[in-house]
Amino acid sequence: MRERKIQRKFSCERSRWRGMVLLLYFLVGILFVSGAGIGVVSVCVASDHGNFRFGSRDKAYGIHFVDDRRGWIVGDMGIAAMTTDGGENWQRMAISGERPFKDIFFVGDAGWIVGDGGLILHSDDGGKSWDKQASGVRVALMRVFFLNRDKGFTVGADGTVLKTDNGGSSWEFVSLDWMKLLPGNLIEKGVISINLYDIFFSDESSGWIVGDCGTILYTSDGGKRWGVSQIGSLPSLFSVFFKNRREGWAVGQNGFFLKTDDGGRTWKNGSVKTGEDLYKIFMRGDYGVIVGDHGVMIKTNDGGATWLTGVAPNLRLPFPWLADAWIITNARSAKIIAIGKGVIIKAGFLPER
């Protein structure tokens, strides 16, 4: 893929421009759209008739399940779809607006969508209706994570971290002094901030953020203060996930895979057999999945002790990129729902050994 080849030409030594190119080309290069929302505007929602199927040019970026039956997908140019049967069938939801939606998160019936141009939408009725919330920024917001119905965070371009303690009625900047956080060699090259791609909390106190140049930030006080676990010497990281407060993983550019067993104080290179960019890691119990470029899907059913690399099933050449994934489990089985360019994929796990 031409976009990926261009992306790999850049190194952390040019991270100021490389970060912008990564964000431009990340998930096949959706350009930033400016214009932050101001005030609260009602956003209508209508459902299309019949099952929703992606066209080959549709792009899905975020997936979130409220429970094992109710789930949502969001993507480019306001794409939104929901399922009420565990991903077997999807119904398109027409949410007005043309900005790309990058991520979605629910806590019960309370939901949030973030996207380009500082877009934040909120629903308090399970997605039947959405209101625009004022973010105060115009940059692309890449991921959103809520600890409960009131307290949440979103991260994005130019080192942006926003938080709310009232469900998004108001959002405020999390102050990060990048001139103190960044190593001197990057500042000398003109880097003044880092594009951030993912945020994850394992509990009310412990959280992590990842981004360009191998950046890993951490908090142990619920996001009041953030410190640097690692920055400046590794490939860009696109996703982070912790099974508990101590054991976690981060994945990113060119198949980069990190593992920690001490809450992120130290990280070791892991082993996955791919050189593709990895965009998402998600785990549920002993089951885990990593997805990325060219249909790559890496799975574990032993809690991350071993990972099996392959291509997602039922794909045709040229293999599309996969941006996000979720795992649904029941008493007898576990399945993966993965999304990307023009596809919604269902995949299973190998039997327990």
C-alpha positions in Angstrom: 0.0 0.0 0.0 1.5 3.3 -1.2 0.5 5.2 2.0 2.2 2.7 4.2 5.4 2.8 2.1 5.5 6.6 2.4 4.9 6.3 6.2 7.9 4.0 6.7 10.3 6.5 5.1 10.0 8.7 8.2 12.0 8.1 11.4 11.8 9.6 14.9 14.6 12.0 13.9 12.0 13.8 11.8 9.2 13.2 14.2 7.7 16.7 13.9 6.8 16.1 10.2 6.7 12.3 10.6 4.0 12.7 13.3 1.9 14.8 10.9 2.3 12.3 8.1 1.5 9.4 10.4 -1.7 11.1 11.4 -2.5 12.0 7.8 -1.9 8.5 6.6 -2.8 6.6 9.8 -5.6 4.3 8.9 -5.1 5.1 5.2 -4.7 8.8 5.4 -7.9 10.7 6.4 -7.0 14.4 6.3 -7.7 16.5 9.4 -10.9 18.6 9.2 -10.9 21.8 11.1 -13.7 23.5 13.1 -14.5 22.7 16.7 -18.1 22.4 17.8 -19.4 25.2 20.1 -22.4 24.8 22.3 -24.8 21.9 22.4 -26.6 21.0 19.1 -29.1 18.2 18.8 -28.0 15.6 16.3 -30.7 13.4 14.8 -30.4 9.7 14.3 -32.3 7.6 11.8 -31.9 3.9 11.0 -31.7 2.5 7.5 -33.9 -0.5 6.6 -32.2 -4.0 6.3 -28.8 -5.2 7.2 -25.8 -2.9 6.8 -22.9 -4.0 4.7 -19.8 -2.0 4.0 -18.9 -0.9 0.5 -15.3 -1.4 -0.5 -14.5 2.2 0.0 -16.1 2.6 3.4 -13.7 2.9 6.3 -14.4 1.9 9.9 -12.2 3.1 12.7 -13.8 2.3 16.1 -15.9 -0.5 17.6 -17.4 -0.8 21.1 -19.8 -3.2 22.6 -22.1 -2.2 25.4 -22.6 -5.9 26.3 -22.3 -9.1 24.4 -25.2 -8.3 22.1 -25.3 -4.5 21.7 -22.4 -3.0 19.8 -21.5 0.0 17.7 -19.2 0.8 14.8 -18.1 4.3 13.6 -16.0 5.5 10.7 -15.3 7.8 7.9 -17.7 10.6 6.9 -20.1 9.9 9.8 -20.5 6.2 9.3 -22.3 4.6 12.3 -23.8 1.1 12.6 -25.2 -0.9 15.5 -25.9 -4.5 16.3 -28.3 -6.1 18.8 -27.4 -9.7 18.2 -23.7 -9.9 18.9 -22.4 -8.7 15.5 -24.4 -11.2 13.4 -26.3 -8.3 11.8 -25.7 -4.6 11.6 -28.1 -1.7 11.0 -26.8 1.6 9.7 -27.6 4.6 11.9 -27.6 8.0 10.1 -26.0 10.5 12.4 -25.9 13.9 10.8 -22.5 15.3 10.0 -19.7 14.7 7.6 -16.7 14.6 9.8 -14.9 11.2 10.2 -15.7 9.5 13.4 -12.6 7.9 14.9 -13.8 6.1 18.1 -16.9 5.3 20.2 -17.3 4.4 23.9 -20.3 3.5 26.0 -20.9 3.2 29.7 -24.4 1.7 29.9 -26.7 3.9 27.9 -24.2 6.8 27.9 -22.1 7.0 24.8 -19.5 9.3 23.2 -18.1 9.6 19.7 -14.9 11.5 18.9 -13.5 12.5 15.5 -11.8 15.0 13.3 -12.0 18.7 14.0 -12.3 18.2 17.7 -15.7 16.6 17.3 -17.3 15.0 20.4 -20.9 13.7 20.3 -22.8 12.4 23.3 -25.8 10.2 23.8 -27.6 9.4 27.1 -30.3 7.1 25.6 -28.2 4.3 24.1 -27.5 6.0 20.8 -31.1 6.9 19.9 -30.1 10.6 19.8 -26.8 12.5 20.0 -25.8 16.0 21.1 -22.6 17.8 20.2 -20.3 18.7 23.1 -17.8 21.5 23.0 -14.3 20.2 23.0 -12.5 23.5 22.7 -10.0 22.1 20.1 -9.9 21.7 16.3 -7.5 18.8 16.1 -8.3 15.2 15.3 -9.4 13.2 18.4 -8.3 9.6 18.0 -9.6 7.7 21.0 -12.0 8.1 23.9 -12.1 6.2 27.2 -14.5 6.6 30.2 -14.0 5.3 33.7 -17.7 5.8 34.5 -20.5 7.9 33.3 -18.9 11.1 34.5 -15.1 10.8 34.2 -13.5 10.4 30.8 -10.6 11.2 28.6 -9.9 11.7 24.9 -6.5 12.0 23.1 -5.4 13.1 19.7 -3.1 15.2 17.5 -0.5 17.7 18.7 -0.3 16.1 22.2 -3.9 16.8 23.0 -5.4 15.2 26.1 -8.8 16.3 27.3 -10.7 15.2 30.4 -14.2 15.6 31.8 -15.6 15.0 35.3 -19.3 15.6 34.3 -19.9 13.3 31.4 -18.6 15.8 28.8 -20.9 18.7 29.7 -17.5 20.5 29.8 -14.0 19.3 28.7 -10.7 20.7 29.9 -7.1 20.4 28.7 -4.8 18.1 30.6 -1.7 20.2 31.0 1.4 18.4 29.6 4.6 20.3 29.5 6.1 18.8 26.4 9.2 20.9 26.6 10.0 19.1 29.8 8.7 15.7 28.8 10.5 15.5 25.4 14.2 14.4 25.3 16.6 17.1 24.2 17.5 15.5 20.9 13.9 15.7 19.7 13.5 19.3 20.8 16.7 20.2 18.9 15.0 18.8 15.8 12.0 21.0 16.2 9.6 18.6 17.9 7.3 20.5 20.3 4.6 17.8 20.9 3.6 14.3 20.1 0.6 12.9 18.3 -1.3 10.6 20.6 -3.3 7.6 19.4 -4.7 5.6 22.3 -5.6 5.7 26.0 -6.5 2.9 28.4 -7.2 2.6 32.1 -7.0 -0.7 34.0 -8.8 0.8 37.0 -9.8 4.1 38.5 -6.2 5.1 39.1 -3.9 3.4 36.6 -3.8 4.7 33.0 -1.6 4.8 29.9 -1.4 6.8 26.7 0.7 5.9 23.6 1.8 7.9 20.5 4.5 8.9 18.1 8.2 8.1 18.7 7.4 5.2 21.0 5.7 7.5 23.5 4.2 5.9 26.6 2.7 8.2 29.3 1.3 6.8 32.6 -0.8 8.0 35.5 -1.3 6.4 38.9 -3.7 9.0 40.3 -6.6 8.8 37.8 -5.2 11.2 35.3 -4.4 14.2 37.5 -0.7 13.9 36.7 1.0 12.1 33.8 4.6 10.9 33.7 6.8 9.5 30.9 7.4 5.8 30.9 9.2 5.9 27.5 9.7 8.5 24.7 11.8 9.3 21.7 13.7 6.1 20.9 11.1 3.6 19.5 8.7 3.4 16.5 5.3 5.0 16.9 2.8 3.1 19.1 -0.9 3.0 18.1 -2.6 0.9 20.8 -2.1 0.0 24.5 -4.0 -2.5 26.6 -3.5 -3.7 30.2 -4.9 -7.0 31.6 -4.5 -5.7 35.1 -2.5 -3.0 36.8 0.9 -4.7 36.1 0.6 -6.7 32.9 0.2 -4.8 29.6 1.1 -4.6 26.0 1.6 -1.8 23.4 1.7 -2.3 19.6 2.6 -0.1 16.7 4.5 0.7 13.6 6.2 -2.1 11.6 5.0 -4.9 13.8 6.4 -3.3 17.0 5.3 -5.2 20.1 6.1 -4.3 23.7 5.3 -6.1 27.0 5.4 -5.0 30.6 5.0 -6.9 33.8 5.5 -4.1 36.3 2.8 -1.6 35.4 4.8 0.1 32.6 7.9 1.0 34.6 9.9 -1.2 32.2 9.1 -2.6 28.8 10.5 -5.5 26.8 10.3 -6.2 23.1 7.8 -9.0 22.5 7.7 -11.4 19.6 5.1 -11.4 16.9 5.9 -12.6 13.4 4.9 -9.6 11.2 6.3 -6.4 9.9 2.9 -4.8 9.3 1.7 -1.8 11.2 -0.4 -2.9 14.2 -3.3 -0.6 15.1 -5.2 -2.3 17.9 -4.7 -4.7 20.7 -7.7 -5.9 22.7 -8.0 -8.7 25.4 -10.8 -10.3 27.3 -9.8 -12.9 29.9 -7.3 -15.3 28.3 -8.3 -14.3 24.8 -6.6 -11.5 22.9 -6.3 -10.1 19.4 -4.1 -7.6 17.5 -5.1 -6.2 14.1 -3.4 -4.1 11.5 -2.3 -3.5 8.0 -3.0 -6.0 5.1 -5.5 -8.0 7.1 -3.1 -9.1 9.8 -4.8 -10.7 12.8 -2.7 -12.0 15.7 -4.5 -14.1 18.3 -3.8 -15.6 21.8 -6.0 -17.9 23.9 -3.5 -18.3 26.8 -3.5 -14.8 28.2 -0.8 -13.5 25.9 1.9 -16.1 26.7 1.9 -17.0 23.0 0.6 -15.3 19.9 -0.3 -16.8 16.6 0.1 -14.6 13.5 -2.1 -14.9 10.5 -4.5 -13.1 8.1 -8.2 -12.5 9.0 -10.5 -15.0 7.4 -12.5 -14.6 4.2 -10.4 -11.7 2.9 -9.5 -11.3 -0.8 -6.4 -9.6 -2.2 -5.5 -6.9 -1.8 -6.0 -7.4 1.9 -7.5 -4.4 3.6 -6.2 -2.7 6.8 -8.0 -3.5 10.0 -8.3 -0.7 12.5 -10.1 -2.0 15.6 -11.4 -5.2 17.1 -13.6 -6.6 20.0 -13.9 -10.0 21.6 -17.3 -11.5 22.6 -17.3 -14.5 24.9 -19.8 -16.9 26.3 -19.7 -20.1 28.3 -18.7 -22.2 25.3 -16.8 -19.9 22.9 -15.1 -16.6 22.0 -15.3 -14.7 18.8 -13.6 -11.6 17.4 -15.4 -8.8 15.6 -12.8 -6.8 13.5 -13.4 -3.7 11.4 -11.4 -1.8 8.8 -11.5 -0.7 5.2 -14.7 -2.1 3.7 -15.0 -5.0 6.1 -16.7 -6.3 9.2 -15.0 -9.7 10.1 -16.0 -12.4 12.4 -13.3 -14.8 13.5 -12.9 -17.5 16.1 -10.1 -18.9 18.3 -8.2 -22.2 18.1 -9.4 -24.8 20.6 -7.7 -24.7 24.0 -4.6 -26.9 24.1 
